[in-house]
Amino acid sequence: MSRSAGMRPLPAKAAMHTENRVDIRGDIRQVFHVAAHVEKWPQILPHYRWVRVLQRKKRRSVVEMAARRGRIPVSWTAVQELFPYERITYKHIKGFTAGMEVAWTFSGGQGHVQVVITHDFTLNWPLIGGFVGKYIVGGLFVKAIASKTLRHIKVTVESGQSTDNGPQRARR
């Protein structure tokens, strides 16, 4: 996958790289719709406390997201860019993970969609940045939250649940 289209090249050795993937029985349009409409995520993802769209312009939005890793609350602000039925990118611009780059890619056909989420992040702390980025941020938080997100999106799509109805709920 090319890193053009709104994403800067990664440093030669990004301290943290994670990859999560899932195969979903469903139409690529429906899978993309559920993944792209992050403001609906708190309705279907129990680990998401809230998502606020701060700004929206066509296929580019600024979103504030808050989730939990177990009992630990995390939040960040990111720029989301939509490339319909192909990929969704995020660049974290505020929070502990400012600078993180995220890409969701969608591929498939014949009623199956493979979704892959990659996260790349370099924590520029002297001596311990690489360790903290890779094992704490990546291993304990990013990988776990992304895995749960994909699992619940899979259940939502495969069960035929809609994200178009119902009030948004915020959790603390």
C-alpha positions in Angstrom: 0.0 0.0 0.0 1.3 3.4 -0.9 1.7 5.9 1.9 0.8 8.8 -0.3 -2.8 10.2 -0.2 -2.4 12.2 2.9 0.1 10.1 4.9 3.7 11.1 5.5 6.5 8.5 5.0 7.4 6.6 8.2 10.8 7.0 9.8 13.2 4.3 8.7 12.5 2.4 11.9 9.1 3.2 13.4 9.3 2.2 17.1 5.8 0.7 17.0 4.0 -1.1 14.2 0.8 -3.1 14.9 -1.5 -5.0 12.5 -4.9 -6.4 13.2 -7.1 -8.1 10.7 -10.4 -9.8 10.4 -12.5 -11.4 7.7 -16.2 -10.3 7.7 -19.1 -11.9 5.9 -20.8 -9.0 4.2 -20.8 -6.4 1.5 -17.7 -4.1 1.3 -20.0 -1.0 1.2 -21.7 -2.0 4.5 -18.4 -2.8 6.2 -16.9 0.5 5.1 -20.0 2.4 6.2 -19.8 1.0 9.7 -16.1 1.6 10.0 -16.3 5.1 8.6 -19.1 6.4 10.7 -17.1 6.7 13.9 -19.7 8.9 15.5 -21.9 5.8 15.8 -19.2 3.6 17.3 -20.3 4.1 21.0 -23.6 2.4 20.0 -21.8 -0.8 18.8 -18.4 -0.8 20.5 -18.7 -1.2 24.3 -15.1 -0.1 24.9 -15.7 3.3 23.2 -16.8 6.0 25.6 -17.5 8.7 23.0 -16.7 10.0 19.6 -17.2 13.6 18.6 -16.9 15.0 15.1 -15.3 18.3 15.6 -15.1 19.3 11.9 -16.3 17.6 8.7 -15.5 18.5 5.1 -16.5 16.0 2.5 -14.2 13.1 3.0 -12.0 14.6 5.8 -13.1 15.0 9.4 -11.4 15.9 12.7 -12.6 13.5 15.4 -12.1 13.3 19.2 -12.3 9.7 20.3 -12.3 8.2 23.8 -12.1 4.5 24.6 -11.1 2.2 27.4 -8.4 -0.5 27.7 -9.9 -2.4 30.5 -10.4 0.2 33.2 -7.9 2.7 31.8 -9.5 5.6 29.8 -7.7 6.8 26.7 -8.5 9.6 24.3 -7.0 11.3 21.3 -7.9 13.6 18.4 -7.3 12.6 14.8 -7.8 13.6 11.3 -9.9 11.0 9.4 -9.7 10.7 5.6 -12.1 8.5 3.7 -11.2 6.7 0.4 -14.5 4.9 -0.2 -14.4 1.1 -0.2 -10.6 1.1 -0.2 -9.2 2.6 2.9 -9.7 5.0 5.9 -6.7 6.8 7.3 -6.2 8.6 10.6 -3.4 10.9 11.8 -3.5 11.5 15.5 -3.0 15.2 16.2 -3.6 15.5 19.9 -3.1 13.3 22.9 -0.3 11.0 24.0 -0.3 9.4 20.6 0.0 12.6 18.5 1.8 11.6 15.3 0.5 8.1 15.1 -0.6 7.0 11.7 -3.4 4.5 11.2 -4.7 2.9 8.0 -7.8 0.7 7.6 -7.8 -1.2 4.3 -10.7 -3.1 2.8 -10.5 -5.8 0.2 -12.4 -8.8 -0.9 -15.5 -9.9 -2.8 -17.9 -12.8 -3.0 -19.5 -11.7 0.2 -16.3 -11.5 2.3 -14.3 -8.5 3.2 -10.9 -8.5 4.8 -10.2 -5.5 7.0 -6.7 -4.7 8.1 -5.8 -2.0 10.5 -2.2 -0.9 10.8 -0.8 1.6 13.4 2.6 3.2 13.2 4.1 5.4 15.9 7.4 6.7 17.0 7.6 7.9 20.6 10.7 10.2 20.6 11.7 9.8 24.2 15.4 9.4 24.9 16.4 5.9 25.8 13.0 4.4 26.6 10.8 5.8 23.8 11.1 2.7 21.6 10.3 0.3 24.4 7.3 2.3 25.7 6.0 2.9 22.1 6.3 -0.8 21.1 5.4 -2.7 24.2 3.2 -0.3 26.2 1.4 1.8 23.6 1.4 -0.8 20.9 1.2 -4.1 22.7 -1.0 -3.2 25.7 -3.2 -0.5 24.3 -3.4 -0.2 20.5 -3.4 -3.9 19.6 -6.0 -4.7 22.2 -8.4 -1.8 21.4 -8.1 -2.4 17.6 -8.8 -6.1 18.1 -11.9 -5.4 20.1 -13.0 -2.8 17.5 -12.7 -5.2 14.6 -14.5 -8.0 16.6 -17.5 -5.8 17.3 -17.7 -4.4 13.8 -17.7 -8.0 12.5 -20.6 -8.9 14.8 -22.5 -5.8 13.9 -22.2 -6.4 10.1 -22.7 -10.2 10.2 -25.8 -9.9 12.5 -27.4 -7.3 10.3 -27.5 -4.7 13.0 -27.9 -1.1 11.9 -25.8 1.8 13.1 -28.3 4.3 11.6 -30.8 4.3 14.4 -30.8 5.0 18.1 -29.3 7.8 20.2 -25.6 8.2 20.7 -24.6 7.3 24.2 -21.6 8.5 26.0 -19.8 6.5 28.7 -17.3 7.7 31.2 
